[in-house]
Amino acid sequence: MYIDLYAGAGYSRIQGTKTVLMGSPIIALTLPDPFDKYIFCEERPELMAGLKARVERVAPTAGVTFVPGSCDSEIDRICAAIPKGSSGNKTLSLCLWTRSISA
């Protein structure tokens, strides 16, 4: 289970350059040993639209749940997307809480 609370658009450009890097959602989706499920939360609609398009192109069969809106206000929806653990269904989750800051 991979949870990214500030997913962004999937790629990031280094300010003042033409260099574009893969963001954490795309890196997670392209690992050799993939996660079983991904949850991407993003507040800005234009970034979410870009992320959805990139996920469809990079990993169309991945189990992705998109949660539009602020992770602070959408915490119930995020938690509801996490499968419930039990003795027969173990759930291990990695949650990223990173946010880019403009200078």
C-alpha positions in Angstrom: 0.0 0.0 0.0 1.5 3.3 -1.1 -0.2 6.6 0.0 1.0 10.0 -1.3 -0.8 12.8 0.4 0.6 15.6 -1.8 0.9 13.6 -5.1 1.3 16.5 -7.5 1.2 16.0 -11.2 3.6 13.0 -11.3 6.6 15.0 -12.8 8.3 18.1 -11.5 10.4 20.7 -13.3 13.3 22.2 -11.4 12.6 25.9 -11.1 14.6 28.0 -13.5 15.7 25.1 -15.6 14.3 22.7 -18.3 15.1 19.7 -16.1 12.0 17.5 -15.4 12.2 14.8 -12.8 9.8 11.9 -12.0 7.7 12.7 -8.9 7.1 10.2 -6.1 3.9 8.8 -7.6 5.6 7.9 -10.9 8.6 6.5 -9.1 6.4 4.3 -6.9 4.5 3.1 -10.0 7.6 2.1 -11.9 9.4 0.2 -9.1 10.4 -3.4 -10.1 8.4 -4.8 -7.2 5.2 -2.8 -7.3 2.8 -2.1 -4.5 -0.6 -3.8 -4.5 -2.5 -0.5 -4.2 -1.8 3.2 -4.5 -3.7 6.2 -3.0 -2.9 9.6 -4.5 -4.3 12.7 -2.9 -3.9 16.1 -4.6 -5.6 19.4 -3.8 -5.1 21.2 -7.1 -7.4 20.0 -9.9 -5.0 20.8 -12.7 -2.2 18.7 -11.0 -4.7 15.8 -10.3 -5.7 15.8 -14.0 -2.1 15.6 -15.1 -1.4 12.8 -12.6 -4.4 10.8 -13.8 -3.2 11.1 -17.4 0.3 10.1 -16.5 -0.8 7.1 -14.4 -2.9 5.9 -17.2 0.1 6.1 -19.6 2.7 4.7 -17.2 0.8 2.1 -15.2 -2.7 1.6 -16.7 -3.4 -1.6 -14.7 -2.2 -0.4 -11.3 -4.7 -0.4 -8.5 -4.9 3.4 -8.0 -7.4 5.4 -6.0 -7.4 9.1 -6.6 -8.6 11.4 -3.8 -9.1 15.0 -5.0 -8.8 17.7 -2.4 -6.8 18.6 0.6 -5.5 15.6 2.6 -6.5 17.4 5.8 -10.2 17.6 4.7 -10.2 14.3 2.9 -8.6 12.1 5.6 -11.8 10.0 6.0 -11.8 9.2 2.3 -8.1 8.4 2.3 -8.5 6.0 5.3 -11.6 4.4 3.8 -9.5 3.5 0.7 -7.0 1.5 2.8 -8.1 -2.1 3.0 -9.0 -3.2 6.5 -6.4 -5.5 8.0 -7.2 -8.8 9.7 -5.5 -12.0 10.7 -5.9 -13.3 7.1 -5.4 -9.9 5.4 -2.2 -8.1 6.5 -1.9 -4.5 5.4 1.4 -2.7 5.3 1.2 0.9 4.3 3.8 3.5 3.4 2.5 7.1 3.6 4.4 10.0 2.2 3.8 13.5 3.5 6.0 15.8 1.5 5.1 19.1 0.0 7.2 21.2 -2.3 7.7 24.8 -1.1 8.2 27.6 -3.6 10.9 30.1 -2.7 
